[in-house]
Amino acid sequence: MQTETPSELPQSVARAFWRFAIPSIIAMLVSGLYQIIDGFFVGRYVGSEGLAGINMAIPLLGLIMGFGLLIGMGGGSVLSQYRGEKNLLATQATLTTSLYLAISIGVLASLLFITFGEWGLHLQGATESTLALSWQYVEIMSYGAFISIGASAMPMLVRNDNSPNLATLFIVVGALLNIALDYLFLGPLGMGLKGAAMATLIAQFATCVLCLRYFTSPQAKTVLSLNQFDKHIAKRITQLGASNLVMFIYLSFIIALHNRLFMEYGNTTQLAAFAIVGYLAGCYYFFAEGLVSGLQPPVSYYLGAKQYQRIIQTVALAFAVTVGSGIVVVIVLNLFPEWFTRFFANTDESLIAATKVGIRLHLMALFLDGFLFMASIYFVAVGKGGQALFVSVGNMVVQLPFLFILPRLWGVEGVWLSVPLSNIAFTAIVVPMLWINLKNLMSQHHNERKQAMALSNAR
């Protein structure tokens, strides 16, 4: 007989999953608008040089977002597990510890990027014009790193406090504000990339304020208290969230390496095309990451409640939707590449041609990125921080030989093909890992059922 689901989650596995997944998808897609809308306005008002410049800023900003997800996913996972165990004092300590981590890491990140930011842009092969444009963006964002980290982490904590709809609303408010300010600062005021950075920070600050207001309101299940920092919980948050940080370190490193290679084997137009392909891929990444983020709260809860069969059912549902939607995106992008490209490139025909090649080659295995996101989040949700870290680190390491060899063989086309071919190779390693873990959970489920039946018969 199947164990009854705790009253905090719907009895249906699918309903429990979508209850968290839908707000999370909306939140991630809307959050992704920060970058995509920046790219849209930069492409329209600054041009291909601006797109190249902002793409060189993305690796540094990705590190900031990675720290936010370390705290948000790690803290959210710990928070959900304690809620599943009905340990209210520990949930409160988890919230406070997460906020202290966000502030302290944010201040450290600001110091590092202000000191070494320009050096990081030089490493990517920035020329005089792209360097100047990129630093306009990076400098402003560096001063507000703790705001960006908070804006990434705090909505996840709100979501895991059993308020996914409010978490989504707070992100939507910030994104809409960012769109309005982007238009004002880049359009009528002509502030360039500096204006785009200011718009982003102001919008992220609004999201942080709304989240803080929630945790001090009667709506919060976990009330904020500023004197409950817990070193043990901080260590657990860091361990469980480390894979998310490493994933963004990998993304930042890969983007930076691509920037360098495109400047070495191509030119600024190729780099601007890579920026556009990144924005298009980002639409799926944000959807997939939001979808699999919806996996984490119920799976962590089921783990605490020892409902292993529901974990397996949730993972099967997430896999089908994540991979299936990725295949659909690949097909649509290849059917209408020019339509999607002109959203950013407008009338620049050389940029449009380069971007169409990038869509065809670089995004051919896009759906496998969604699978790897899912695998990493799953291992976090079940407390397997080491395996989650392996997925993130391995995904980075396996790409290095492809990026080293293929551009030397095929030039610019080799740069485009490095990621999809390495994803295919690494997926062949991760699939058995995930299958073995799920099989072990099923065995544990059967063993506990046998023990329960034996105990019942003995009585």
C-alpha angles and dihedrals in degrees: 000000000000117000114250116250116246113258093249091071129048114260091238114081091213093051092048090050096047091044087068100025099057096053089041092052091049090046094050094044091049091044088051089058087076089072099031095049090046087054092047095052094039090051091049100042105026104026134211093328088057092048090051090048096050091046089058088053093053097078091057093044090047089063090055091050089047091059089049092053091045088061097035098047096035094044092042092052092050091045092052093048092051090047089052088053091047090237100149097173091054092049090054092048089049092055094049093045091051092054093048089051091051093053097044096044090045093056091048091048091051092054093048096048095044089051101040105019098103090046089055090053092050090054089059091058097256112180123214096273098040091045093055093047094044094048090054087063099037096048094056093044091049092060090054099042093125089055092052091048091049092048090054097044107036100060088054090054090049089050092051089049083071094261104108094150093055091047089055093047092054091052092046091053090052093047094050090049089050092053092051093047093045090057092046097045099040098033117039096012095042094213095151121203092342088062091049090054093048091050091052095049094047091051093047091050089055090054091050092051092051092050093049090049090053094053091053094047131089089250092070118097088198113048119212116247121176099207103062107085108154121196093200092053090045088056092050091048091050094047095048095041096044093090090059091051091047090048090057092043085055092048091047092047093047093048091047091049091048090050090053093046094047090052090047099045099025136011144254091293091058090049091050088050089052088053091054093046087051092054091050093047088046091065089063094038092055091046093047094044091049090048095051091041084064086060094063105065098049094039092050089047093049089049091054090047092045093237097145099164090059089054091056092047091050093050092049091053093047092049094051094049097041097049095036094052090047091056090051091051092052091052094048094047091051092048095051107022097143094051092055093043095053090059086076106017100044105182103350099118096186090053091047092052093049092048093052090056090050093052092051096047109025098045100043092108098031093132091064089064087060091052092050090049088053094049093051094048091046092056090049091050093054093045096253096135093161094056091044089052090050091055091051097042093041092052088057098042096048091057095057098078091046091052091046097049110029099057089052090053102039106014116215092359088056090056091052093049099047098086100045094047093048090048090056091052095047095045088062087062099043098048094067091045092055093043093052092050093050091046090054090051091052090050090051089050092052093046092052091048090052091049091049092049092047091051091048092050091048089057 
